[in-house]
Amino acid sequence: MYKLLLLFICLARLDVSHNNLSGRLPSLLGNLTNLERLDVSQNHLTGFIPSKLGNLGNLFYLFLEHNKLTGIIPSALLL
């Protein structure tokens, strides 16, 4: 999976909303440092919001709503 993730390192937008996804939000998403938009809304994701999302310095849009995520949004994203 790590090799596959490296293929997406230049990815600017990732929208997996409305896909009936379940489980935890992968902390590896924090390695996609070119992401400007991340939409995982309208799924069945659970667990904590990974602190590694704070590495996404280019992120302008973050959509997490309508999941069962807990915790806080990393402070680096709250600028």
PLY file of the C-alpha trace (Angstrom):
ply
format ascii 1.0
element vertex 79
property float x
property float y
property float z
element edge 78
property int vertex1
property int vertex2
end_header
0.00 0.00 0.00
2.89 2.35 0.76
4.17 2.08 -2.82
0.72 2.87 -4.12
0.55 5.92 -1.88
3.82 7.19 -3.31
2.18 7.23 -6.74
-0.28 9.80 -5.42
2.27 12.11 -3.81
1.47 14.89 -6.33
-2.28 14.52 -5.86
-3.98 17.89 -5.29
-7.59 16.73 -4.75
-8.96 13.59 -3.18
-12.72 13.11 -3.02
-13.97 9.79 -1.66
-17.23 11.18 -0.31
-20.45 9.15 -0.50
-18.59 5.84 -0.90
-19.83 3.91 2.13
-16.26 3.72 3.47
-15.80 2.39 6.99
-12.91 2.04 9.38
-10.33 4.59 10.37
-9.05 7.55 8.41
-5.51 6.48 7.39
-2.75 8.58 8.93
-0.79 8.01 5.70
-2.98 10.72 4.16
-0.70 13.13 6.01
2.04 12.20 3.53
0.07 13.67 0.62
1.54 17.11 1.24
0.35 18.54 -2.09
-3.31 18.00 -1.24
-5.38 21.14 -1.52
-8.77 19.48 -1.04
-9.68 16.38 0.96
-13.28 15.21 1.07
-14.13 12.07 3.03
-17.63 13.22 4.00
-20.79 11.11 3.98
-19.10 7.81 4.87
-18.93 5.60 7.98
-15.43 6.47 9.16
-14.68 6.08 12.87
-11.87 6.80 15.27
-9.65 9.80 15.78
-8.76 12.42 13.21
-5.08 11.62 12.52
-2.68 14.29 13.80
-0.58 13.68 10.65
-3.21 15.61 8.71
-1.45 18.62 10.19
1.30 17.97 7.61
-1.05 19.04 4.83
0.19 22.62 4.58
-1.40 23.20 1.15
-4.87 22.07 2.25
-7.60 24.66 1.69
-10.69 22.45 1.98
-11.24 19.64 4.47
-14.59 17.88 4.55
-15.08 15.34 7.34
-18.78 15.71 8.12
-21.29 12.90 8.42
-18.83 10.34 9.77
-18.24 9.17 13.33
-14.81 10.72 13.77
-13.64 11.93 17.17
-10.90 14.16 18.45
-9.76 17.54 17.22
-8.74 18.86 13.85
-4.94 19.34 13.95
-4.15 22.92 14.93
-1.82 23.35 11.92
-4.94 23.24 9.72
-6.81 25.90 11.67
-5.06 28.95 10.29
0 1
1 2
2 3
3 4
4 5
5 6
6 7
7 8
8 9
9 10
10 11
11 12
12 13
13 14
14 15
15 16
16 17
17 18
18 19
19 20
20 21
21 22
22 23
23 24
24 25
25 26
26 27
27 28
28 29
29 30
30 31
31 32
32 33
33 34
34 35
35 36
36 37
37 38
38 39
39 40
40 41
41 42
42 43
43 44
44 45
45 46
46 47
47 48
48 49
49 50
50 51
51 52
52 53
53 54
54 55
55 56
56 57
57 58
58 59
59 60
60 61
61 62
62 63
63 64
64 65
65 66
66 67
67 68
68 69
69 70
70 71
71 72
72 73
73 74
74 75
75 76
76 77
77 78
